[in-house]
Amino acid sequence: MNQRTKILVGSGIIVIAIAFLFISAFASSGTSYSLQVDEAVYKIVYENAVDQKMRIEGRVLPGSISWNAKALELKFIMIPIKGSEKTQLPVVYNDVKPDNLEHPEAQIVVEGKYDGKVFQADTLLVKCPSKYEKKQQ
Amino acid sequence: MDNLFLANVGSFALVLGFLLSAYAVVAGIIAIRSNNSILAESVKGASIAIAINTTIAIVILEIFLLSGQFAIQYVAHYTSSDLPLFYRFSALWAGNEGSLLLWAWVLSLYSLAIALNNAVPRIKPIALTILNINNLFFLFVLSFISKPFVILNPPPVEGNGLNPLLQNPGMVIHPIAVYLGYVGFAVPYAFAMAAVIAKYPGDEWIKVTRRWTVLAWLFLSLGNLTGMEWAYVELGWGGYWAWDPVENASFMPWLTGSAFLHSVMVQERKDMLKVWNIFLISITYVLTLFGTFLTRSGVLSSVHAFADQSLGRYFLVFTLLALVGSLYLLIDRLNFLREGKEFESIISKESSFLLNNLLLVGAAFATFWGTTFPLFSELLTGEKVTVGAPFFNTVNVPIFLAFILLMGICPLIAWRKASVSRIFRNFTVPLFLALVVIIYLLIVGVRKPWAVASYFINFFVLFATLYEIFKGVKTRVKLTGENFVKALINLFAKNRRRYGGYIIHIGLVLIAIGITGSSLYDIEKNVTLTTNEKVTIKNYTIEFKGLREVRMNNVDAVVADIDVYQDGKYLTRLVPSKNFYPNEPNPTSEVAIKGSLKEDLYVVLAGWENQDTAIFKIKVNPLIAWIWIGGYFLIFGTVFALWPGKGAEMGPRVIGGPSLAKEAE
């Protein structure tokens, strides 16, 4: 076996090892559906998507926020960014309430699972359209 | 001069720059094909004119920003009359139009430097033309899509102000550094492409562009580090890296750029890996464009993206053109890029560099895949599927550990063919020292397998690198009779590239140690406290003393007073606050950090119920200071290697007997 073949075989082994790592990471760490609120509600109602990892984008139904500081429990209703307020998803988030949650334009992203009653969010991100780019006048 | 006139001058300068770039591209191509020296000379003139025009535009925009002319839309969007002067100045890169102008300005100055430089006369005109195609694109965008000089009629009385999150010194350096890095890679890319187009053999293009490449890499590293630091001190979630698309956008070219820096050494020394190098620099440059596309288009929902769909489309098209064009040229001319030499041994420096490259490119690919997966899944299945941080960590952590291990072994391996027994002899001391550290860590309770593995590898590499330096000094003392310190200084000064590289390696190891500690052993507590209530986290006791209101120049703040006790002894007072900025509906949290080399105590005032009840997020982040210290090492090492003068050139080519015989065959 000459050096060139050895190098090729060696490189091949490394590439295969990285590929294997890659595939196993993909399988083990899991993926989550990235959905809008109406799509998520559809999945939950019609496809019985309980305990599936989801990442949902939407906004907060005005007036639906209830925040218990002592227990660090935040509850609110999520509605689609565009579309009807009738599509509602109740969310529970056991952490600190973000500053700009009540911002009228705030779009939010939650990650977590629907447990059969409410959507248990592990993360809650608030994106303000006005945060970095002002809306075109 | 009134605003309208100045704004028109600015817009005109950009359009003129666009027309000049168009001329420079066309004239450049004709001049190259017909060897017309008069035309080639005129391209040089055009380059000067383009740089003057972009400079005029950027100066005018700065005049508007500093003098607070809210009649200009950009000024109204990103500044306000109560904004400190420093942040008015830096608002230049707070938004799309301004940051693209900054990009175009830097690119035009780089192009000018290349136009006036007479290196490699045969390929320089082609490289200049490629840079001008880039100028053309950016000036097109600035002239017609993302215009900085839009006038508002009637002018608003007050501007929107700069997002408070961006009012932080780190956020001033970060974008500039990332841009200088991004644009910097255009120069080696242009020369590499020129060499391919002209079928110009040899590695002149590498020699000419090496400084540019290292400089671009330095800025990109600095950009990534300042971005991490900004996220840590400003965003208040207690971390510094979230595998967010925007972070990945500047991390991917850093990975491939690092790979390129190493693989060109193999070409310099051994005339090998030519095709690979062209491929790497092309990919690196395309990734910088792609990164800009990601941050500018909002195509992937990121925490902090500028969203502008139409601009995103133009960027995507340009990025794809660059990618397809580079790959087409490379495949078309594979024949002329024949390798000068073969690998002589599997255990040699060149093969270890190849391995380093495979690992870095593998990490870049995995990151790319994870970042863009939602886009592709939506295209193929109609459902957007995302991968989270766990995916990136699972793939990249093992790759990085292997990469760091290689960093320790590689410097000890000789070019061409190394003796295995000698390598092992050199490892006994560092291996022993690393084991001592691990035993100590096991005693103090570090038990997580990944932590043990990471610390072991990192400390081994740290000691191996230090030992290598120590051996070099000892040899020098023997040969010259200098004392130890003088020998150390001379050794570094006379081989700046090599030892600058070692300093960078030490920096990377320190960063890795910091990341290991802070990501595997951080503790977090969210608590609601009433006045004079205490909470304990690790060996800290935190006593909440109450809230007060403070007025500063353009900020109203609610400040919490906190007394911190460590092991029962009074340590310090921390004052985390929430700041209310005028015309910002939401407050921002100012984190309070009590840092030491061992760990950071990180306290965020998350909210309050009334005068006596406040909510805190409290974290202890071990070893995090080492990330920043490692960053300083990395920057110092790069500057040390770059600094012009003696000792910065490559060492002599070592040509031994056996390899000459091999070449003759």
Interface residues (C-beta under 8 A of the other chain):
Chain A: Q3 R4 K6 I7 G10 S11 I14 V15 I18 L21 F22 S24 A25 F26 S28 S29 G30 T31 S32 Y33 S34 L35 K53 R55 E57 A69 K70 L72 D95 V96 K97 D99 N100 H103 V109 E111 L125 K127 C128 P129 S130 K131 Y132 E133 K134 Q137
Chain B: Q73 H77 A94 G95 N96 L152 N160 N163 L165 S301 V303 H304 A305 F306 A307 D308 E342 F343 E344 S345 I346 S351 L354 L355 L358 L359 G362 A366 W369 F373 P374 E383 K384 V385 T386 V387 G388 P390 F391 N393 T394 V395 P398 I399 N526 T528 K578 P585 N586 P587 T588 S589 V604 A606 G607 E609 T613 I615 K617
